[in-house]
Amino acid sequence: MSDRIVILGGGESGTGAARLAKAKGYDVFVSDQSQLKDKYKHELIGEAIPFEEGTHTLDLILNAKLIIKSPGIPDKAEVIRKAKSAGIEIIDELEFAFRYLNTNGKVIAITGTNGKTTTTLLTYHLMKSAGFKVALAGNVGESLARKLVKDQYDWYVIEISSYQIDGFTSFRPDIAILLNITPDHLDRYEYKMENYINSKFRLIQNMSKEDHFIYYADDAVTGSEVKKRSIDVKKTAVSLKEQTTVYSTGDKMTFNFGNDIFSISQSETTLKGPHNLINTMSAVSAVFFAGADIGLIKSGLKTFINAPHRLESVATIDGVEFVNDSKATNVDSVVYGLGSYTQPLIWIAGGIDKGNDYNLIKEEVSKKVRVLICLGKDNAKLKTFFSGVVGEIKETQTVKELVRMALASAKKGDVVLLSPACASFDLFKNYEDRGDQFREAVLELKKETEKAAS
């Protein structure tokens, strides 16, 4: 009889794991306490994989030899506690998939509180541009397990959250990138920052002396933790302050890899802002260590298109640029957005505040923002804090009115920046919905403006 694997959670990672487990001959069962999305339900039915939704039936779960759980399910959940009491091994989908990588398959793993999606997408793009047979997986794109059902690759570029790292036992990257660590998801870690930090550093726990660890040395937490921990791998520090192995002064990025020393200007890339210097230097370092040609790396930097909602330039209307940074759902992310522009800003912020400390951006807002437009149901905290910091504060609850208000407030050469610092669920389904509506409204306004001018 085949060993039984139970997958808890029927989303992208769970469905991918179920398909890989079945392909490897296991007796598979999927259990999700919520309702499955139609696309995943149809996929499981098509693969003849039994599942349940809306409940966890313990009798069908606690007879498993192995449980693969969704990263979103906390250890304190009843089903997890009972599985642990029963002595059942519990891992993450990435850990399970890693066990089935082909012998020559190598991994570039990327984590960090902010910037990991851009860095992951850029690394993947550069690898692909350089001619590698490479897959994109993890928190962006398809699950690693799903990739392995379809094909085997030479390299896997994987975006990884701390939740996923918590389910690792043997997962080992050949190249790991740790960008930064700022307080986030602390409810998952008993509200102890050290627990969250330890989770991030578990990414490199299985790495060997020949593996590469790239980290942002200027980050207060990451930099100090690297100094005090015993990390026996090839370390590469990335900095905007010191002349380390990889560093930047202004626009110029310098890479000093022994016999290979080269420079790249940010103006030769498609990304803006100091935070994207960090992302770019990290990605370029990883791709170089993977064996890519420097010339191909440089050409790839010129053709990269970032994911939507991340400092996405939507359109320019009457000399005013509209930028969609809807993904900036916390103050740390807004720091990067504000720092990416030297022009005067019409800043759009608001939504559901997650305990933001606006002191982190007060000085930058004071220097650059001419008008703050609050987009949310409850704007009291924003208006109170920035009263006296910003000359003019307005508010609205509709995107259509928002873009017209922004254009009316702007002067030629200004940037209208949607960088909310807040969650979106008061007015929108999610940050993507917020960004999509903003983009659509801007493009509609552009058409109207051009039509009126013709």
C-alpha positions as CSV (number, residue, x, y, z in Angstrom):
1,M,0.0,0.0,0.0
2,S,1.2,3.5,-0.8
3,D,2.3,5.9,1.9
4,R,-0.4,8.5,2.7
5,I,0.3,12.2,2.3
6,V,-2.2,14.8,3.5
7,I,-2.0,18.3,2.2
8,L,-3.5,21.0,4.4
9,G,-4.6,23.9,2.2
10,G,-5.7,23.7,-1.4
11,G,-4.2,26.8,-2.9
12,E,-1.3,27.1,-5.4
13,S,1.2,25.4,-3.1
14,G,-1.2,22.7,-1.8
15,T,-2.5,21.8,-5.3
16,G,1.0,21.7,-6.7
17,A,2.2,19.5,-3.8
18,A,-0.8,17.2,-4.3
19,R,0.0,16.8,-8.0
20,L,3.7,16.1,-7.3
21,A,2.8,13.6,-4.6
22,K,0.4,11.7,-6.8
23,A,3.0,11.7,-9.6
24,K,5.5,10.1,-7.2
25,G,3.0,7.3,-6.3
26,Y,1.6,8.5,-2.9
27,D,-1.9,8.1,-1.6
28,V,-2.9,11.8,-1.5
29,F,-5.7,13.7,0.2
30,V,-6.2,17.4,0.3
31,S,-8.1,19.2,3.2
32,D,-8.9,22.9,3.3
33,Q,-10.8,24.6,6.0
34,S,-12.0,27.2,3.5
35,Q,-13.7,26.8,0.2
36,L,-11.3,26.0,-2.7
37,K,-11.0,28.3,-5.7
38,D,-12.8,26.8,-8.7
39,K,-9.5,26.4,-10.7
40,Y,-7.9,24.3,-8.0
41,K,-11.0,22.3,-7.4
42,H,-11.3,21.4,-11.1
43,E,-7.6,20.6,-11.2
44,L,-7.9,18.1,-8.2
45,I,-11.0,16.5,-9.8
46,G,-9.2,16.2,-13.1
47,E,-6.3,14.5,-11.4
48,A,-8.6,12.2,-9.4
49,I,-7.2,13.5,-6.1
50,P,-9.7,13.3,-3.3
51,F,-10.3,16.4,-1.2
52,E,-12.5,18.1,1.3
53,E,-13.3,21.8,1.8
54,G,-14.8,23.9,4.6
55,T,-13.5,21.6,7.3
56,H,-10.6,19.5,8.5
57,T,-11.8,15.9,9.2
58,L,-9.2,14.6,11.7
59,D,-9.9,10.9,11.0
60,L,-8.9,11.6,7.4
61,I,-5.8,13.6,8.3
62,L,-4.2,11.9,11.4
63,N,-3.6,8.6,9.5
64,A,-1.0,10.3,7.3
65,K,2.7,9.4,7.2
66,L,3.5,13.0,6.1
67,I,1.6,16.3,6.2
68,I,2.4,19.1,3.8
69,K,0.8,22.3,5.2
70,S,0.0,25.6,3.7
71,P,2.5,28.3,4.9
72,G,-0.5,30.3,6.2
73,I,-1.5,27.7,8.7
74,P,0.1,28.6,12.1
75,D,1.6,25.9,14.4
76,K,-1.0,26.8,17.0
77,A,-3.9,25.6,14.8
78,E,-5.7,22.6,16.3
79,V,-5.1,20.3,13.3
80,I,-1.3,21.0,13.5
81,R,-1.1,20.5,17.3
82,K,-3.0,17.2,17.0
83,A,-0.8,16.0,14.1
84,K,2.3,16.8,16.1
85,S,1.0,14.9,19.1
86,A,0.4,12.0,16.8
87,G,4.1,12.1,15.7
88,I,3.4,12.9,12.1
89,E,6.1,14.8,10.1
90,I,4.9,18.2,9.0
91,I,6.7,20.1,6.3
92,D,6.2,22.9,3.7
93,E,5.5,22.4,0.0
94,L,8.9,23.8,-0.9
95,E,10.6,21.3,1.4
96,F,8.7,18.5,-0.2
97,A,9.4,19.6,-3.7
98,F,13.1,20.2,-2.9
99,R,13.4,16.5,-2.1
100,Y,12.5,15.7,-5.8
101,L,14.8,18.2,-7.5
102,N,16.9,16.5,-10.2
103,T,20.5,15.8,-9.1
104,N,22.0,18.8,-11.0
105,G,19.1,21.2,-10.2
106,K,20.3,24.3,-8.3
107,V,18.4,26.9,-6.3
108,I,18.6,30.6,-5.9
109,A,16.5,31.5,-2.9
110,I,15.5,35.0,-2.0
111,T,13.9,36.4,1.2
112,G,13.5,39.6,3.1
113,T,10.7,41.7,4.5
114,N,10.6,44.1,1.5
115,G,11.9,43.9,-2.0
116,K,12.0,40.1,-2.5
117,T,9.5,40.0,-5.3
118,T,11.4,42.6,-7.5
119,T,14.7,40.9,-6.7
120,T,13.3,37.4,-7.6
121,L,11.7,38.6,-10.8
122,L,14.9,40.4,-11.8
123,T,17.1,37.4,-11.0
124,Y,14.9,35.1,-13.0
125,H,14.8,37.5,-16.0
126,L,18.6,37.8,-15.9
127,M,19.1,34.1,-15.7
128,K,16.7,33.5,-18.6
129,S,18.3,36.3,-20.7
130,A,21.7,34.7,-20.1
131,G,20.5,31.4,-21.6
132,F,19.9,29.2,-18.5
133,K,17.1,26.7,-18.3
134,V,15.5,28.3,-15.3
135,A,12.2,28.2,-13.5
136,L,10.5,30.9,-11.4
137,A,8.7,29.5,-8.3
138,G,7.6,30.0,-4.7
139,N,5.8,33.1,-3.5
140,V,5.7,34.5,-7.1
141,G,4.6,32.5,-10.0
142,E,3.7,28.8,-9.7
143,S,4.7,26.5,-6.8
144,L,7.9,24.7,-7.0
145,A,6.1,21.4,-6.8
146,R,4.0,22.2,-9.8
147,K,7.1,23.1,-11.8
148,L,8.6,19.7,-11.0
149,V,5.4,17.9,-12.3
150,K,5.9,19.6,-15.6
151,D,9.6,19.5,-16.2
152,Q,13.1,19.6,-14.6
153,Y,15.3,22.7,-14.8
154,D,19.0,23.5,-14.2
155,W,18.1,26.4,-11.9
156,Y,15.2,27.4,-9.8
157,V,14.8,31.0,-8.7
158,I,12.5,31.0,-5.6
159,E,10.9,33.8,-3.6
160,I,10.5,32.5,0.0
161,S,8.6,33.9,3.0
162,S,9.5,33.3,6.6
163,Y,6.3,31.2,6.9
164,Q,7.7,28.8,4.2
165,I,11.2,28.7,5.8
166,D,9.5,27.5,9.0
167,G,8.7,24.3,7.2
168,F,12.2,23.5,6.0
169,T,14.4,20.6,7.2
170,S,16.7,19.7,4.3
171,F,16.0,22.6,1.9
172,R,19.4,24.0,0.8
173,P,19.9,26.9,-1.6
174,D,23.1,27.1,-3.7
175,I,22.8,30.8,-3.6
176,A,20.7,32.7,-1.0
177,I,19.8,36.4,-0.8
178,L,18.6,38.1,2.4
179,L,17.6,41.7,1.7
180,N,16.3,43.1,5.0
181,I,14.5,42.3,8.2
182,T,11.9,44.7,9.6
183,P,9.0,44.0,12.0
184,D,6.3,42.1,10.1
185,H,4.0,39.2,10.9
186,L,5.1,39.3,14.5
187,D,1.8,37.8,15.6
188,R,3.1,34.5,14.0
189,Y,6.3,34.7,16.1
190,E,4.9,35.3,19.6
191,Y,5.5,39.1,19.1
192,K,9.2,38.4,19.5
193,M,11.5,40.0,16.9
194,E,14.2,37.5,17.6
195,N,11.9,34.6,16.6
196,Y,11.2,36.3,13.2
197,I,14.9,37.0,12.7
198,N,15.7,33.3,13.5
199,S,13.1,32.2,11.0
200,K,14.8,34.3,8.2
201,F,18.2,33.0,9.0
202,R,17.0,29.4,8.9
203,L,17.1,29.8,5.1
204,I,20.9,29.3,5.2
205,Q,21.1,26.7,7.9
206,N,21.9,23.8,5.5
207,M,24.2,25.7,3.1
208,S,27.8,24.4,2.6
209,K,31.1,26.2,2.5
210,E,30.9,26.4,-1.3
211,D,27.5,28.1,-1.4
212,H,26.9,31.8,-1.7
213,F,25.1,34.0,0.8
214,I,24.3,37.6,-0.4
215,Y,23.0,40.0,2.1
216,Y,22.3,43.7,2.5
217,A,24.9,44.8,5.0
218,D,23.4,48.3,5.8
219,D,20.2,46.8,7.1
220,A,20.3,47.3,10.9
221,V,19.1,43.8,11.7
222,T,20.6,41.8,8.9
223,G,24.1,43.4,9.1
224,S,24.4,43.0,12.8
225,E,23.1,39.4,12.8
226,V,25.6,38.3,10.2
227,K,28.4,39.7,12.3
228,K,27.4,37.9,15.4
229,R,26.4,34.5,13.8
230,S,28.7,31.7,12.7
231,I,28.0,31.5,9.0
232,D,30.4,29.2,7.2
233,V,29.5,30.0,3.6
234,K,30.8,32.4,0.9
235,K,29.4,35.7,2.1
236,T,28.9,38.7,-0.2
237,A,27.9,42.0,1.4
238,V,25.9,44.5,-0.6
239,S,26.1,48.2,0.6
240,L,25.1,51.7,-0.2
241,K,27.5,53.1,2.4
242,E,30.7,51.2,2.4
243,Q,33.0,49.9,-0.3
244,T,32.3,46.2,0.3
245,T,32.5,43.5,-2.3
246,V,29.4,44.9,-4.0
247,Y,28.5,48.6,-3.4
248,S,27.0,51.7,-4.9
249,T,27.9,55.3,-4.7
250,G,25.2,57.4,-6.3
251,D,24.1,56.0,-9.6
252,K,27.1,53.6,-10.1
253,M,27.1,50.0,-8.8
254,T,30.5,48.3,-8.5
255,F,31.1,44.6,-8.4
256,N,34.5,43.4,-7.1
257,F,34.7,39.6,-7.6
258,G,38.4,38.9,-7.5
259,N,39.6,38.9,-11.1
260,D,36.2,40.1,-12.3
261,I,35.6,43.8,-11.5
262,F,32.9,45.6,-13.3
263,S,30.5,48.6,-12.9
264,I,26.9,49.2,-13.9
265,S,25.0,52.5,-13.7
266,Q,21.4,52.5,-12.5
267,S,20.6,54.6,-15.5
268,E,21.5,51.5,-17.6
269,T,18.7,49.6,-15.9
270,T,14.9,49.9,-15.9
271,L,14.6,50.3,-12.1
272,K,14.5,53.6,-10.0
273,G,15.4,54.4,-6.5
274,P,18.1,53.5,-3.9
275,H,16.1,50.4,-2.8
276,N,16.4,49.1,-6.3
277,L,20.1,49.6,-6.3
278,I,20.1,47.0,-3.4
279,N,17.8,44.7,-5.3
280,T,19.8,45.0,-8.5
281,M,23.2,44.5,-6.9
282,S,21.8,41.4,-5.1
283,A,20.3,39.9,-8.3
284,V,23.4,40.6,-10.4
285,S,25.6,39.0,-7.8
286,A,23.5,35.9,-7.7
287,V,23.4,35.5,-11.5
288,F,27.2,36.1,-11.7
289,F,27.8,33.4,-9.2
290,A,25.5,31.1,-11.2
291,G,28.0,31.5,-14.1
292,A,26.3,34.1,-16.3
293,D,28.3,36.2,-18.8
294,I,28.7,39.8,-17.7
295,G,27.7,41.2,-21.1
296,L,24.5,39.2,-21.0
297,I,23.7,40.4,-17.5
298,K,24.1,44.0,-18.6
299,S,21.9,43.5,-21.6
300,G,19.2,41.8,-19.5
301,L,19.1,44.7,-17.1
302,K,17.9,46.9,-20.0
303,T,14.9,44.8,-20.8
304,F,13.5,43.9,-17.3
305,I,9.8,44.8,-16.6
306,N,8.9,44.7,-13.0
307,A,5.7,43.3,-11.5
308,P,2.7,45.6,-11.5
309,H,2.0,47.8,-8.5
310,R,5.6,48.3,-7.6
311,L,6.6,51.9,-8.6
312,E,4.8,51.2,-11.9
313,S,4.8,54.3,-14.1
314,V,1.3,54.3,-15.5
315,A,1.1,57.4,-17.7
316,T,2.2,61.1,-18.0
317,I,-0.6,63.6,-18.3
318,D,0.2,67.3,-19.0
319,G,3.7,66.7,-17.8
320,V,2.6,65.0,-14.6
321,E,3.7,61.4,-14.1
322,F,1.3,59.0,-12.3
323,V,3.0,56.1,-10.5
324,N,1.2,53.0,-9.1
325,D,3.0,51.7,-5.9
326,S,-0.1,50.0,-4.5
327,K,2.1,47.1,-3.2
328,A,3.5,49.6,-0.6
329,T,1.2,48.4,2.3
330,N,3.5,49.4,5.1
331,V,5.7,52.5,6.0
332,D,8.9,50.7,5.3
333,S,7.9,50.2,1.7
334,V,6.8,53.9,1.4
335,V,10.3,54.9,2.4
336,Y,11.5,53.3,-0.8
337,G,8.8,55.0,-2.9
338,L,9.5,58.5,-1.6
339,G,13.2,58.0,-2.0
340,S,12.9,57.1,-5.6
341,Y,11.9,60.6,-6.8
342,T,13.6,64.0,-6.6
343,Q,10.5,65.8,-8.1
344,P,7.8,67.3,-6.0
345,L,5.1,64.7,-5.1
346,I,1.4,64.5,-4.8
347,W,1.3,61.6,-2.4
348,I,-1.8,59.3,-2.2
349,A,-2.0,57.2,1.0
350,G,-4.5,55.6,3.3
351,G,-6.5,52.4,3.9
352,I,-6.4,50.2,6.9
353,D,-3.6,51.3,9.2
354,K,-1.5,48.4,10.6
355,G,0.0,50.3,13.5
356,N,2.1,52.6,11.3
357,D,4.8,54.8,12.7
358,Y,4.8,57.7,10.3
359,N,7.8,59.3,12.0
360,L,9.9,57.0,9.7
361,I,8.9,59.1,6.7
362,K,8.1,62.5,8.3
363,E,11.3,64.2,7.1
364,E,11.1,62.8,3.6
365,V,7.4,63.8,3.3
366,S,8.2,67.3,4.6
367,K,10.9,67.7,1.9
368,K,9.0,66.3,-1.1
369,V,5.3,66.2,-0.7
370,R,3.3,69.2,-1.7
371,V,-0.2,67.6,-1.4
372,L,-1.3,64.5,0.5
373,I,-4.5,62.9,-0.8
374,C,-6.0,60.4,1.7
375,L,-7.8,57.4,0.1
376,G,-9.6,55.5,2.7
377,K,-12.7,55.3,4.9
378,D,-10.9,56.5,8.1
379,N,-8.2,59.1,7.4
380,A,-8.0,60.6,10.9
381,K,-4.5,59.3,11.8
382,L,-3.0,60.4,8.5
383,K,-4.6,63.8,8.6
384,T,-3.6,64.4,12.2
385,F,0.0,63.3,11.8
386,F,0.8,65.2,8.6
387,S,-1.1,68.3,9.5
388,G,1.6,71.0,9.5
389,V,4.0,68.6,7.7
390,V,2.3,68.8,4.3
391,G,0.9,72.1,3.1
392,E,-2.4,70.7,1.7
393,I,-4.3,67.6,2.7
394,K,-7.3,66.3,0.8
395,E,-9.4,63.1,1.0
396,T,-11.7,60.9,-1.2
397,Q,-13.1,57.4,-1.2
398,T,-13.3,57.0,-5.0
399,V,-10.5,56.4,-7.4
400,K,-12.1,58.3,-10.3
401,E,-12.3,61.4,-8.1
402,L,-8.8,60.7,-6.8
403,V,-7.0,61.0,-10.1
404,R,-8.8,64.1,-11.1
405,M,-8.0,65.7,-7.7
406,A,-4.4,64.7,-8.1
407,L,-4.0,66.2,-11.6
408,A,-5.7,69.4,-10.4
409,S,-3.3,69.6,-7.5
410,A,-0.2,68.9,-9.5
411,K,2.1,71.2,-11.5
412,K,4.1,70.2,-14.6
413,G,7.0,68.0,-13.6
414,D,5.4,66.7,-10.4
415,V,4.9,63.0,-9.7
416,V,1.6,61.6,-8.4
417,L,2.6,58.7,-6.2
418,L,0.1,56.1,-5.0
419,S,2.1,54.6,-2.2
420,P,-0.6,53.9,0.5
421,A,1.4,52.7,3.6
422,C,-1.8,50.8,4.5
423,A,-3.8,47.7,3.7
424,S,-6.5,48.0,1.1
425,F,-9.4,46.1,2.5
426,D,-11.6,49.0,3.5
427,L,-12.3,50.0,-0.1
428,F,-10.8,47.3,-2.3
429,K,-10.4,43.5,-2.5
430,N,-6.7,43.7,-2.2
431,Y,-3.7,45.9,-3.2
432,E,-3.9,44.5,-6.7
433,D,-7.5,45.7,-7.0
434,R,-6.5,49.1,-5.7
435,G,-3.6,49.4,-8.1
436,D,-5.7,48.1,-11.1
437,Q,-8.5,50.6,-10.4
438,F,-5.9,53.4,-10.1
439,R,-4.2,52.4,-13.4
440,E,-7.6,52.2,-15.2
441,A,-8.7,55.6,-13.9
442,V,-5.4,57.3,-14.9
443,L,-5.5,55.9,-18.4
444,E,-9.1,57.0,-18.7
445,L,-8.2,60.5,-17.6
446,K,-5.3,60.5,-20.1
447,K,-7.7,59.7,-22.9
448,E,-10.1,62.4,-21.8
449,T,-7.4,65.0,-21.5
450,E,-5.9,64.2,-24.9
451,K,-9.3,64.2,-26.5
452,A,-10.1,67.6,-25.0
453,A,-6.8,69.0,-26.2
454,S,-7.2,67.8,-29.8
